[in-house]
Structure formats: structure tokens, C-alpha cells
Amino acid sequence: MQCNIDSKGRRIRGINAVVLTATAAVAWWMDWPIWIAIVLGLGGLFSGFEALKGWCALRAMGIKTKY
């Protein structure tokens, strides 16, 4: 995997990861359906992975993203 996003894109994905993970924790705590917490948590983990590696899955597939 080659780095395909810049520092601004990494920052945006990092913030997204924190927000999704925190929302998953709130969903778990408030007894929302378990699948919602799982989907949010997995989304947060994947977004965190993208931020740490500097790699965007959509860009890797040829889709142009703003950041």
C-alpha cells in the first residue's frame, strides 16, 4: 500500500475515526441494537487504519475524493 492521501486527508480520517468510535461506545452504552454499535465501531477502526497508514480505500479503487 502506497500513501495516497496528504496530511489534511489523514487528519480528517483521524477525526472521523474518533467520532465513529465514540458514537459506537455511546450506542453500546445506551442499549441501541448491537449491529449499530458494531458497524460504527468497525467503521471507526477502518478509518483509523486509513489515517495511520495514509491510505484511502476509495482512492485506491480510482475514485477521486476531495481530501
mmCIF file as Biopython writes it, N, C-alpha, C and O atoms, coordinates in Angstrom:
data_model
#
loop_
_atom_site.group_PDB
_atom_site.id
_atom_site.type_symbol
_atom_site.label_atom_id
_atom_site.label_alt_id
_atom_site.label_comp_id
_atom_site.label_asym_id
_atom_site.label_entity_id
_atom_site.label_seq_id
_atom_site.pdbx_PDB_ins_code
_atom_site.Cartn_x
_atom_site.Cartn_y
_atom_site.Cartn_z
_atom_site.occupancy
_atom_site.B_iso_or_equiv
_atom_site.auth_seq_id
_atom_site.auth_asym_id
_atom_site.pdbx_PDB_model_num
ATOM 1   N N  . MET A ? 1  ? 0.837   -1.182 0.000  1.0 0.0 1  A 1 
ATOM 2   C CA . MET A ? 1  ? 0.000   0.000  0.000  1.0 0.0 1  A 1 
ATOM 3   C C  . MET A ? 1  ? 0.877   1.239  0.000  1.0 0.0 1  A 1 
ATOM 4   O O  . MET A ? 1  ? 1.731   1.423  0.867  1.0 0.0 1  A 1 
ATOM 5   N N  . GLN A ? 2  ? 0.646   2.070  -0.980 1.0 0.0 2  A 1 
ATOM 6   C CA . GLN A ? 2  ? 1.355   3.324  -1.046 1.0 0.0 2  A 1 
ATOM 7   C C  . GLN A ? 2  ? 0.503   4.427  -0.446 1.0 0.0 2  A 1 
ATOM 8   O O  . GLN A ? 2  ? -0.726  4.390  -0.513 1.0 0.0 2  A 1 
ATOM 9   N N  . CYS A ? 3  ? 1.166   5.400  0.136  1.0 0.0 3  A 1 
ATOM 10  C CA . CYS A ? 3  ? 0.473   6.557  0.696  1.0 0.0 3  A 1 
ATOM 11  C C  . CYS A ? 3  ? -0.213  7.299  -0.446 1.0 0.0 3  A 1 
ATOM 12  O O  . CYS A ? 3  ? 0.444   7.708  -1.403 1.0 0.0 3  A 1 
ATOM 13  N N  . ASN A ? 4  ? -1.529  7.475  -0.350 1.0 0.0 4  A 1 
ATOM 14  C CA . ASN A ? 4  ? -2.237  8.164  -1.420 1.0 0.0 4  A 1 
ATOM 15  C C  . ASN A ? 4  ? -3.074  9.346  -0.927 1.0 0.0 4  A 1 
ATOM 16  O O  . ASN A ? 4  ? -3.897  9.869  -1.679 1.0 0.0 4  A 1 
ATOM 17  N N  . ILE A ? 5  ? -2.876  9.776  0.333  1.0 0.0 5  A 1 
ATOM 18  C CA . ILE A ? 5  ? -3.544  10.969 0.844  1.0 0.0 5  A 1 
ATOM 19  C C  . ILE A ? 5  ? -2.515  11.834 1.560  1.0 0.0 5  A 1 
ATOM 20  O O  . ILE A ? 5  ? -1.495  11.336 2.035  1.0 0.0 5  A 1 
ATOM 21  N N  . ASP A ? 6  ? -2.790  13.130 1.635  1.0 0.0 6  A 1 
ATOM 22  C CA . ASP A ? 6  ? -1.867  14.047 2.282  1.0 0.0 6  A 1 
ATOM 23  C C  . ASP A ? 6  ? -2.212  14.184 3.772  1.0 0.0 6  A 1 
ATOM 24  O O  . ASP A ? 6  ? -3.081  13.483 4.289  1.0 0.0 6  A 1 
ATOM 25  N N  . SER A ? 7  ? -1.516  15.096 4.441  1.0 0.0 7  A 1 
ATOM 26  C CA . SER A ? 7  ? -1.707  15.239 5.892  1.0 0.0 7  A 1 
ATOM 27  C C  . SER A ? 7  ? -3.107  15.726 6.242  1.0 0.0 7  A 1 
ATOM 28  O O  . SER A ? 7  ? -3.641  15.358 7.288  1.0 0.0 7  A 1 
ATOM 29  N N  . LYS A ? 8  ? -3.713  16.551 5.383  1.0 0.0 8  A 1 
ATOM 30  C CA . LYS A ? 8  ? -5.072  17.016 5.658  1.0 0.0 8  A 1 
ATOM 31  C C  . LYS A ? 8  ? -6.064  15.851 5.581  1.0 0.0 8  A 1 
ATOM 32  O O  . LYS A ? 8  ? -6.967  15.749 6.412  1.0 0.0 8  A 1 
ATOM 33  N N  . GLY A ? 9  ? -5.900  14.987 4.600  1.0 0.0 9  A 1 
ATOM 34  C CA . GLY A ? 9  ? -6.755  13.814 4.483  1.0 0.0 9  A 1 
ATOM 35  C C  . GLY A ? 9  ? -6.580  12.864 5.656  1.0 0.0 9  A 1 
ATOM 36  O O  . GLY A ? 9  ? -7.548  12.276 6.138  1.0 0.0 9  A 1 
ATOM 37  N N  . ARG A ? 10 ? -5.344  12.717 6.113  1.0 0.0 10 A 1 
ATOM 38  C CA . ARG A ? 10 ? -5.089  11.859 7.275  1.0 0.0 10 A 1 
ATOM 39  C C  . ARG A ? 10 ? -5.747  12.427 8.527  1.0 0.0 10 A 1 
ATOM 40  O O  . ARG A ? 10 ? -6.307  11.690 9.338  1.0 0.0 10 A 1 
ATOM 41  N N  . ARG A ? 11 ? -5.672  13.755 8.672  1.0 0.0 11 A 1 
ATOM 42  C CA . ARG A ? 11 ? -6.279  14.404 9.839  1.0 0.0 11 A 1 
ATOM 43  C C  . ARG A ? 11 ? -7.795  14.227 9.819  1.0 0.0 11 A 1 
ATOM 44  O O  . ARG A ? 11 ? -8.401  13.921 10.846 1.0 0.0 11 A 1 
ATOM 45  N N  . ILE A ? 12 ? -8.402  14.417 8.658  1.0 0.0 12 A 1 
ATOM 46  C CA . ILE A ? 12 ? -9.859  14.268 8.532  1.0 0.0 12 A 1 
ATOM 47  C C  . ILE A ? 12 ? -10.276 12.836 8.852  1.0 0.0 12 A 1 
ATOM 48  O O  . ILE A ? 12 ? -11.264 12.623 9.554  1.0 0.0 12 A 1 
ATOM 49  N N  . ARG A ? 13 ? -9.542  11.865 8.351  1.0 0.0 13 A 1 
ATOM 50  C CA . ARG A ? 13 ? -9.875  10.462 8.633  1.0 0.0 13 A 1 
ATOM 51  C C  . ARG A ? 13 ? -9.642  10.117 10.098 1.0 0.0 13 A 1 
ATOM 52  O O  . ARG A ? 13 ? -10.368 9.299  10.663 1.0 0.0 13 A 1 
ATOM 53  N N  . GLY A ? 14 ? -8.644  10.724 10.715 1.0 0.0 14 A 1 
ATOM 54  C CA . GLY A ? 14 ? -8.403  10.500 12.146 1.0 0.0 14 A 1 
ATOM 55  C C  . GLY A ? 14 ? -9.540  11.040 13.001 1.0 0.0 14 A 1 
ATOM 56  O O  . GLY A ? 14 ? -9.985  10.381 13.941 1.0 0.0 14 A 1 
ATOM 57  N N  . ILE A ? 15 ? -10.007 12.237 12.674 1.0 0.0 15 A 1 
ATOM 58  C CA . ILE A ? 15 ? -11.142 12.817 13.403 1.0 0.0 15 A 1 
ATOM 59  C C  . ILE A ? 15 ? -12.381 11.955 13.196 1.0 0.0 15 A 1 
ATOM 60  O O  . ILE A ? 15 ? -13.133 11.705 14.138 1.0 0.0 15 A 1 
ATOM 61  N N  . ASN A ? 16 ? -12.590 11.506 11.976 1.0 0.0 16 A 1 
ATOM 62  C CA . ASN A ? 16 ? -13.717 10.632 11.664 1.0 0.0 16 A 1 
ATOM 63  C C  . ASN A ? 16 ? -13.646 9.342  12.491 1.0 0.0 16 A 1 
ATOM 64  O O  . ASN A ? 16 ? -14.665 8.857  12.983 1.0 0.0 16 A 1 
ATOM 65  N N  . ALA A ? 17 ? -12.447 8.797  12.637 1.0 0.0 17 A 1 
ATOM 66  C CA . ALA A ? 17 ? -12.271 7.566  13.413 1.0 0.0 17 A 1 
ATOM 67  C C  . ALA A ? 17 ? -12.652 7.784  14.872 1.0 0.0 17 A 1 
ATOM 68  O O  . ALA A ? 17 ? -13.325 6.945  15.471 1.0 0.0 17 A 1 
ATOM 69  N N  . VAL A ? 18 ? -12.230 8.897  15.442 1.0 0.0 18 A 1 
ATOM 70  C CA . VAL A ? 18 ? -12.558 9.190  16.843 1.0 0.0 18 A 1 
ATOM 71  C C  . VAL A ? 18 ? -14.057 9.359  17.024 1.0 0.0 18 A 1 
ATOM 72  O O  . VAL A ? 18 ? -14.638 8.830  17.972 1.0 0.0 18 A 1 
ATOM 73  N N  . VAL A ? 19 ? -14.686 10.100 16.111 1.0 0.0 19 A 1 
ATOM 74  C CA . VAL A ? 19 ? -16.133 10.338 16.207 1.0 0.0 19 A 1 
ATOM 75  C C  . VAL A ? 19 ? -16.913 9.031  16.065 1.0 0.0 19 A 1 
ATOM 76  O O  . VAL A ? 19 ? -17.831 8.773  16.843 1.0 0.0 19 A 1 
ATOM 77  N N  . LEU A ? 20 ? -16.559 8.214  15.089 1.0 0.0 20 A 1 
ATOM 78  C CA . LEU A ? 20 ? -17.273 6.943  14.899 1.0 0.0 20 A 1 
ATOM 79  C C  . LEU A ? 20 ? -17.093 6.002  16.088 1.0 0.0 20 A 1 
ATOM 80  O O  . LEU A ? 20 ? -18.045 5.354  16.523 1.0 0.0 20 A 1 
ATOM 81  N N  . THR A ? 21 ? -15.871 5.930  16.610 1.0 0.0 21 A 1 
ATOM 82  C CA . THR A ? 21 ? -15.613 5.043  17.746 1.0 0.0 21 A 1 
ATOM 83  C C  . THR A ? 21 ? -16.356 5.526  18.990 1.0 0.0 21 A 1 
ATOM 84  O O  . THR A ? 21 ? -16.914 4.718  19.732 1.0 0.0 21 A 1 
ATOM 85  N N  . ALA A ? 22 ? -16.364 6.833  19.219 1.0 0.0 22 A 1 
ATOM 86  C CA . ALA A ? 22 ? -17.093 7.382  20.364 1.0 0.0 22 A 1 
ATOM 87  C C  . ALA A ? 22 ? -18.593 7.148  20.224 1.0 0.0 22 A 1 
ATOM 88  O O  . ALA A ? 22 ? -19.267 6.830  21.203 1.0 0.0 22 A 1 
ATOM 89  N N  . THR A ? 23 ? -19.112 7.303  19.018 1.0 0.0 23 A 1 
ATOM 90  C CA . THR A ? 23 ? -20.528 7.054  18.780 1.0 0.0 23 A 1 
ATOM 91  C C  . THR A ? 23 ? -20.867 5.579  18.981 1.0 0.0 23 A 1 
ATOM 92  O O  . THR A ? 23 ? -21.948 5.248  19.468 1.0 0.0 23 A 1 
ATOM 93  N N  . ALA A ? 24 ? -19.950 4.703  18.609 1.0 0.0 24 A 1 
ATOM 94  C CA . ALA A ? 24 ? -20.167 3.272  18.845 1.0 0.0 24 A 1 
ATOM 95  C C  . ALA A ? 24 ? -20.225 2.978  20.342 1.0 0.0 24 A 1 
ATOM 96  O O  . ALA A ? 24 ? -21.044 2.173  20.787 1.0 0.0 24 A 1 
ATOM 97  N N  . ALA A ? 25 ? -19.368 3.623  21.109 1.0 0.0 25 A 1 
ATOM 98  C CA . ALA A ? 25 ? -19.378 3.430  22.568 1.0 0.0 25 A 1 
ATOM 99  C C  . ALA A ? 25 ? -20.688 3.936  23.169 1.0 0.0 25 A 1 
ATOM 100 O O  . ALA A ? 25 ? -21.262 3.291  24.047 1.0 0.0 25 A 1 
ATOM 101 N N  . VAL A ? 26 ? -21.157 5.081  22.700 1.0 0.0 26 A 1 
ATOM 102 C CA . VAL A ? 26 ? -22.434 5.616  23.191 1.0 0.0 26 A 1 
ATOM 103 C C  . VAL A ? 26 ? -23.575 4.689  22.799 1.0 0.0 26 A 1 
ATOM 104 O O  . VAL A ? 26 ? -24.473 4.439  23.603 1.0 0.0 26 A 1 
ATOM 105 N N  . ALA A ? 27 ? -23.551 4.181  21.577 1.0 0.0 27 A 1 
ATOM 106 C CA . ALA A ? 27 ? -24.598 3.258  21.125 1.0 0.0 27 A 1 
ATOM 107 C C  . ALA A ? 27 ? -24.623 1.997  21.983 1.0 0.0 27 A 1 
ATOM 108 O O  . ALA A ? 27 ? -25.692 1.495  22.330 1.0 0.0 27 A 1 
ATOM 109 N N  . TRP A ? 28 ? -23.452 1.494  22.319 1.0 0.0 28 A 1 
ATOM 110 C CA . TRP A ? 28 ? -23.354 0.310  23.182 1.0 0.0 28 A 1 
ATOM 111 C C  . TRP A ? 28 ? -23.908 0.625  24.568 1.0 0.0 28 A 1 
ATOM 112 O O  . TRP A ? 28 ? -24.660 -0.163 25.140 1.0 0.0 28 A 1 
ATOM 113 N N  . TRP A ? 29 ? -23.528 1.783  25.099 1.0 0.0 29 A 1 
ATOM 114 C CA . TRP A ? 29 ? -23.919 2.168  26.445 1.0 0.0 29 A 1 
ATOM 115 C C  . TRP A ? 29 ? -25.420 2.423  26.553 1.0 0.0 29 A 1 
ATOM 116 O O  . TRP A ? 29 ? -26.028 2.136  27.585 1.0 0.0 29 A 1 
ATOM 117 N N  . MET A ? 30 ? -26.021 2.964  25.483 1.0 0.0 30 A 1 
ATOM 118 C CA . MET A ? 30 ? -27.444 3.308  25.521 1.0 0.0 30 A 1 
ATOM 119 C C  . MET A ? 30 ? -28.341 2.161  25.061 1.0 0.0 30 A 1 
ATOM 120 O O  . MET A ? 30 ? -29.540 2.355  24.864 1.0 0.0 30 A 1 
ATOM 121 N N  . ASP A ? 31 ? -27.773 0.978  24.888 1.0 0.0 31 A 1 
ATOM 122 C CA . ASP A ? 31 ? -28.532 -0.219 24.501 1.0 0.0 31 A 1 
ATOM 123 C C  . ASP A ? 31 ? -29.262 -0.081 23.168 1.0 0.0 31 A 1 
ATOM 124 O O  . ASP A ? 31 ? -30.390 -0.550 23.017 1.0 0.0 31 A 1 
ATOM 125 N N  . TRP A ? 32 ? -28.612 0.567  22.205 1.0 0.0 32 A 1 
ATOM 126 C CA . TRP A ? 32 ? -29.126 0.560  20.845 1.0 0.0 32 A 1 
ATOM 127 C C  . TRP A ? 32 ? -28.949 -0.854 20.307 1.0 0.0 32 A 1 
ATOM 128 O O  . TRP A ? 32 ? -28.241 -1.654 20.919 1.0 0.0 32 A 1 
ATOM 129 N N  . PRO A ? 33 ? -29.563 -1.176 19.197 1.0 0.0 33 A 1 
ATOM 130 C CA . PRO A ? 33 ? -29.336 -2.514 18.617 1.0 0.0 33 A 1 
ATOM 131 C C  . PRO A ? 33 ? -27.835 -2.769 18.424 1.0 0.0 33 A 1 
ATOM 132 O O  . PRO A ? 33 ? -27.096 -1.886 17.987 1.0 0.0 33 A 1 
ATOM 133 N N  . ILE A ? 34 ? -27.411 -3.960 18.749 1.0 0.0 34 A 1 
ATOM 134 C CA . ILE A ? 34 ? -25.986 -4.297 18.768 1.0 0.0 34 A 1 
ATOM 135 C C  . ILE A ? 34 ? -25.327 -4.097 17.404 1.0 0.0 34 A 1 
ATOM 136 O O  . ILE A ? 34 ? -24.151 -3.741 17.333 1.0 0.0 34 A 1 
ATOM 137 N N  . TRP A ? 35 ? -26.075 -4.323 16.322 1.0 0.0 35 A 1 
ATOM 138 C CA . TRP A ? 35 ? -25.474 -4.201 14.997 1.0 0.0 35 A 1 
ATOM 139 C C  . TRP A ? 35 ? -25.062 -2.764 14.701 1.0 0.0 35 A 1 
ATOM 140 O O  . TRP A ? 35 ? -24.103 -2.538 13.963 1.0 0.0 35 A 1 
ATOM 141 N N  . ILE A ? 36 ? -25.775 -1.789 15.267 1.0 0.0 36 A 1 
ATOM 142 C CA . ILE A ? 36 ? -25.407 -0.386 15.049 1.0 0.0 36 A 1 
ATOM 143 C C  . ILE A ? 36 ? -24.058 -0.092 15.693 1.0 0.0 36 A 1 
ATOM 144 O O  . ILE A ? 36 ? -23.195 0.537  15.081 1.0 0.0 36 A 1 
ATOM 145 N N  . ALA A ? 37 ? -23.884 -0.546 16.921 1.0 0.0 37 A 1 
ATOM 146 C CA . ALA A ? 37 ? -22.614 -0.334 17.610 1.0 0.0 37 A 1 
ATOM 147 C C  . ALA A ? 37 ? -21.466 -1.037 16.889 1.0 0.0 37 A 1 
ATOM 148 O O  . ALA A ? 37 ? -20.362 -0.499 16.798 1.0 0.0 37 A 1 
ATOM 149 N N  . ILE A ? 38 ? -21.722 -2.221 16.385 1.0 0.0 38 A 1 
ATOM 150 C CA . ILE A ? 38 ? -20.677 -2.978 15.677 1.0 0.0 38 A 1 
ATOM 151 C C  . ILE A ? 38 ? -20.282 -2.279 14.378 1.0 0.0 38 A 1 
ATOM 152 O O  . ILE A ? 38 ? -19.094 -2.137 14.087 1.0 0.0 38 A 1 
ATOM 153 N N  . VAL A ? 39 ? -21.264 -1.845 13.602 1.0 0.0 39 A 1 
ATOM 154 C CA . VAL A ? 39 ? -20.979 -1.175 12.326 1.0 0.0 39 A 1 
ATOM 155 C C  . VAL A ? 39 ? -20.215 0.127  12.565 1.0 0.0 39 A 1 
ATOM 156 O O  . VAL A ? 39 ? -19.245 0.418  11.864 1.0 0.0 39 A 1 
ATOM 157 N N  . LEU A ? 40 ? -20.655 0.912  13.559 1.0 0.0 40 A 1 
ATOM 158 C CA . LEU A ? 40 ? -19.956 2.160  13.868 1.0 0.0 40 A 1 
ATOM 159 C C  . LEU A ? 40 ? -18.530 1.888  14.342 1.0 0.0 40 A 1 
ATOM 160 O O  . LEU A ? 40 ? -17.598 2.584  13.941 1.0 0.0 40 A 1 
ATOM 161 N N  . GLY A ? 41 ? -18.362 0.889  15.184 1.0 0.0 41 A 1 
ATOM 162 C CA . GLY A ? 41 ? -17.032 0.544  15.679 1.0 0.0 41 A 1 
ATOM 163 C C  . GLY A ? 41 ? -16.098 0.080  14.576 1.0 0.0 41 A 1 
ATOM 164 O O  . GLY A ? 41 ? -14.935 0.483  14.536 1.0 0.0 41 A 1 
ATOM 165 N N  . LEU A ? 42 ? -16.594 -0.761 13.681 1.0 0.0 42 A 1 
ATOM 166 C CA . LEU A ? 42 ? -15.772 -1.224 12.562 1.0 0.0 42 A 1 
ATOM 167 C C  . LEU A ? 42 ? -15.423 -0.078 11.617 1.0 0.0 42 A 1 
ATOM 168 O O  . LEU A ? 42 ? -14.306 -0.009 11.104 1.0 0.0 42 A 1 
ATOM 169 N N  . GLY A ? 43 ? -16.365 0.809  11.392 1.0 0.0 43 A 1 
ATOM 170 C CA . GLY A ? 43 ? -16.095 1.986  10.566 1.0 0.0 43 A 1 
ATOM 171 C C  . GLY A ? 43 ? -15.030 2.872  11.186 1.0 0.0 43 A 1 
ATOM 172 O O  . GLY A ? 43 ? -14.164 3.395  10.484 1.0 0.0 43 A 1 
ATOM 173 N N  . GLY A ? 44 ? -15.092 3.041  12.508 1.0 0.0 44 A 1 
ATOM 174 C CA . GLY A ? 44 ? -14.082 3.825  13.205 1.0 0.0 44 A 1 
ATOM 175 C C  . GLY A ? 44 ? -12.706 3.181  13.136 1.0 0.0 44 A 1 
ATOM 176 O O  . GLY A ? 44 ? -11.702 3.868  12.943 1.0 0.0 44 A 1 
ATOM 177 N N  . LEU A ? 45 ? -12.659 1.863  13.292 1.0 0.0 45 A 1 
ATOM 178 C CA . LEU A ? 45 ? -11.374 1.163  13.198 1.0 0.0 45 A 1 
ATOM 179 C C  . LEU A ? 45 ? -10.780 1.275  11.798 1.0 0.0 45 A 1 
ATOM 180 O O  . LEU A ? 45 ? -9.579  1.506  11.654 1.0 0.0 45 A 1 
ATOM 181 N N  . PHE A ? 46 ? -11.601 1.114  10.772 1.0 0.0 46 A 1 
ATOM 182 C CA . PHE A ? 46 ? -11.100 1.202  9.407  1.0 0.0 46 A 1 
ATOM 183 C C  . PHE A ? 46 ? -10.633 2.614  9.078  1.0 0.0 46 A 1 
ATOM 184 O O  . PHE A ? 46 ? -9.602  2.796  8.431  1.0 0.0 46 A 1 
ATOM 185 N N  . SER A ? 47 ? -11.388 3.606  9.521  1.0 0.0 47 A 1 
ATOM 186 C CA . SER A ? 47 ? -10.994 4.987  9.276  1.0 0.0 47 A 1 
ATOM 187 C C  . SER A ? 47 ? -9.689  5.313  10.011 1.0 0.0 47 A 1 
ATOM 188 O O  . SER A ? 47 ? -8.845  6.045  9.492  1.0 0.0 47 A 1 
ATOM 189 N N  . GLY A ? 48 ? -9.532  4.771  11.206 1.0 0.0 48 A 1 
ATOM 190 C CA . GLY A ? 48 ? -8.277  4.949  11.940 1.0 0.0 48 A 1 
ATOM 191 C C  . GLY A ? 48 ? -7.113  4.293  11.220 1.0 0.0 48 A 1 
ATOM 192 O O  . GLY A ? 48 ? -6.012  4.844  11.186 1.0 0.0 48 A 1 
ATOM 193 N N  . PHE A ? 49 ? -7.345  3.128  10.648 1.0 0.0 49 A 1 
ATOM 194 C CA . PHE A ? 49 ? -6.315  2.452  9.869  1.0 0.0 49 A 1 
ATOM 195 C C  . PHE A ? 49 ? -5.901  3.310  8.678  1.0 0.0 49 A 1 
ATOM 196 O O  . PHE A ? 49 ? -4.711  3.463  8.399  1.0 0.0 49 A 1 
ATOM 197 N N  . GLU A ? 50 ? -6.883  3.867  7.978  1.0 0.0 50 A 1 
ATOM 198 C CA . GLU A ? 50 ? -6.576  4.730  6.836  1.0 0.0 50 A 1 
ATOM 199 C C  . GLU A ? 50 ? -5.756  5.940  7.265  1.0 0.0 50 A 1 
ATOM 200 O O  . GLU A ? 50 ? -4.816  6.335  6.575  1.0 0.0 50 A 1 
ATOM 201 N N  . ALA A ? 51 ? -6.113  6.525  8.400  1.0 0.0 51 A 1 
ATOM 202 C CA . ALA A ? 51 ? -5.387  7.700  8.890  1.0 0.0 51 A 1 
ATOM 203 C C  . ALA A ? 51 ? -3.952  7.346  9.265  1.0 0.0 51 A 1 
ATOM 204 O O  . ALA A ? 51 ? -3.028  8.098  8.954  1.0 0.0 51 A 1 
ATOM 205 N N  . LEU A ? 52 ? -3.760  6.227  9.920  1.0 0.0 52 A 1 
ATOM 206 C CA . LEU A ? 52 ? -2.408  5.838  10.336 1.0 0.0 52 A 1 
ATOM 207 C C  . LEU A ? 52 ? -1.518  5.477  9.155  1.0 0.0 52 A 1 
ATOM 208 O O  . LEU A ? 52 ? -0.334  5.813  9.143  1.0 0.0 52 A 1 
ATOM 209 N N  . LYS A ? 53 ? -2.078  4.799  8.169  1.0 0.0 53 A 1 
ATOM 210 C CA . LYS A ? 53 ? -1.293  4.358  7.019  1.0 0.0 53 A 1 
ATOM 211 C C  . LYS A ? 53 ? -1.189  5.417  5.925  1.0 0.0 53 A 1 
ATOM 212 O O  . LYS A ? 53 ? -0.324  5.310  5.055  1.0 0.0 53 A 1 
ATOM 213 N N  . GLY A ? 54 ? -2.058  6.444  5.947  1.0 0.0 54 A 1 
ATOM 214 C CA . GLY A ? 54 ? -2.047  7.435  4.887  1.0 0.0 54 A 1 
ATOM 215 C C  . GLY A ? 54 ? -2.574  6.885  3.582  1.0 0.0 54 A 1 
ATOM 216 O O  . GLY A ? 54 ? -2.147  7.297  2.503  1.0 0.0 54 A 1 
ATOM 217 N N  . TRP A ? 55 ? -3.492  5.964  3.684  1.0 0.0 55 A 1 
ATOM 218 C CA . TRP A ? 55 ? -4.008  5.249  2.527  1.0 0.0 55 A 1 
ATOM 219 C C  . TRP A ? 55 ? -5.525  5.331  2.531  1.0 0.0 55 A 1 
ATOM 220 O O  . TRP A ? 55 ? -6.151  5.138  3.573  1.0 0.0 55 A 1 
ATOM 221 N N  . CYS A ? 56 ? -6.120  5.614  1.388  1.0 0.0 56 A 1 
ATOM 222 C CA . CYS A ? 56 ? -7.572  5.695  1.265  1.0 0.0 56 A 1 
ATOM 223 C C  . CYS A ? 56 ? -8.052  4.586  0.334  1.0 0.0 56 A 1 
ATOM 224 O O  . CYS A ? 56 ? -7.568  4.463  -0.791 1.0 0.0 56 A 1 
ATOM 225 N N  . ALA A ? 57 ? -8.990  3.792  0.796  1.0 0.0 57 A 1 
ATOM 226 C CA . ALA A ? 57 ? -9.501  2.675  0.002  1.0 0.0 57 A 1 
ATOM 227 C C  . ALA A ? 57 ? -10.205 3.164  -1.262 1.0 0.0 57 A 1 
ATOM 228 O O  . ALA A ? 57 ? -10.049 2.566  -2.327 1.0 0.0 57 A 1 
ATOM 229 N N  . LEU A ? 58 ? -10.976 4.240  -1.156 1.0 0.0 58 A 1 
ATOM 230 C CA . LEU A ? 58 ? -11.682 4.756  -2.330 1.0 0.0 58 A 1 
ATOM 231 C C  . LEU A ? 58 ? -10.703 5.245  -3.391 1.0 0.0 58 A 1 
ATOM 232 O O  . LEU A ? 58 ? -10.889 4.983  -4.579 1.0 0.0 58 A 1 
ATOM 233 N N  . ARG A ? 59 ? -9.669  5.950  -2.967 1.0 0.0 59 A 1 
ATOM 234 C CA . ARG A ? 59 ? -8.659  6.420  -3.923 1.0 0.0 59 A 1 
ATOM 235 C C  . ARG A ? 59 ? -7.919  5.236  -4.557 1.0 0.0 59 A 1 
ATOM 236 O O  . ARG A ? 59 ? -7.557  5.281  -5.733 1.0 0.0 59 A 1 
ATOM 237 N N  . ALA A ? 60 ? -7.703  4.209  -3.790 1.0 0.0 60 A 1 
ATOM 238 C CA . ALA A ? 60 ? -7.025  3.019  -4.324 1.0 0.0 60 A 1 
ATOM 239 C C  . ALA A ? 60 ? -7.859  2.351  -5.415 1.0 0.0 60 A 1 
ATOM 240 O O  . ALA A ? 60 ? -7.315  1.687  -6.296 1.0 0.0 60 A 1 
ATOM 241 N N  . MET A ? 61 ? -9.189  2.528  -5.355 1.0 0.0 61 A 1 
ATOM 242 C CA . MET A ? 61 ? -10.072 1.964  -6.376 1.0 0.0 61 A 1 
ATOM 243 C C  . MET A ? 61 ? -10.292 2.910  -7.540 1.0 0.0 61 A 1 
ATOM 244 O O  . MET A ? 61 ? -11.049 2.597  -8.459 1.0 0.0 61 A 1 
ATOM 245 N N  . GLY A ? 62 ? -9.633  4.074  -7.514 1.0 0.0 62 A 1 
ATOM 246 C CA . GLY A ? 62 ? -9.734  5.015  -8.618 1.0 0.0 62 A 1 
ATOM 247 C C  . GLY A ? 62 ? -10.794 6.070  -8.471 1.0 0.0 62 A 1 
ATOM 248 O O  . GLY A ? 62 ? -11.023 6.842  -9.403 1.0 0.0 62 A 1 
ATOM 249 N N  . ILE A ? 63 ? -11.461 6.130  -7.315 1.0 0.0 63 A 1 
ATOM 250 C CA . ILE A ? 63 ? -12.491 7.132  -7.073 1.0 0.0 63 A 1 
ATOM 251 C C  . ILE A ? 63 ? -11.812 8.384  -6.524 1.0 0.0 63 A 1 
ATOM 252 O O  . ILE A ? 63 ? -11.058 8.305  -5.554 1.0 0.0 63 A 1 
ATOM 253 N N  . LYS A ? 64 ? -12.070 9.526  -7.131 1.0 0.0 64 A 1 
ATOM 254 C CA . LYS A ? 64 ? -11.465 10.787 -6.683 1.0 0.0 64 A 1 
ATOM 255 C C  . LYS A ? 64 ? -12.213 11.310 -5.454 1.0 0.0 64 A 1 
ATOM 256 O O  . LYS A ? 64 ? -13.438 11.435 -5.462 1.0 0.0 64 A 1 
ATOM 257 N N  . THR A ? 65 ? -11.452 11.612 -4.397 1.0 0.0 65 A 1 
ATOM 258 C CA . THR A ? 65 ? -12.029 12.217 -3.198 1.0 0.0 65 A 1 
ATOM 259 C C  . THR A ? 65 ? -11.456 13.612 -3.044 1.0 0.0 65 A 1 
ATOM 260 O O  . THR A ? 65 ? -10.400 13.916 -3.601 1.0 0.0 65 A 1 
ATOM 261 N N  . LYS A ? 66 ? -12.136 14.460 -2.299 1.0 0.0 66 A 1 
ATOM 262 C CA . LYS A ? 66 ? -11.694 15.839 -2.133 1.0 0.0 66 A 1 
ATOM 263 C C  . LYS A ? 66 ? -10.392 15.903 -1.333 1.0 0.0 66 A 1 
ATOM 264 O O  . LYS A ? 66 ? -9.496  16.674 -1.676 1.0 0.0 66 A 1 
ATOM 265 N N  . TYR A ? 67 ? -10.283 15.113 -0.287 1.0 0.0 67 A 1 
ATOM 266 C CA . TYR A ? 67 ? -9.075  15.137 0.571  1.0 0.0 67 A 1 
ATOM 267 C C  . TYR A ? 67 ? -8.473  13.762 0.646  1.0 0.0 67 A 1 
ATOM 268 O O  . TYR A ? 67 ? -7.457  13.569 1.313  1.0 0.0 67 A 1 
#
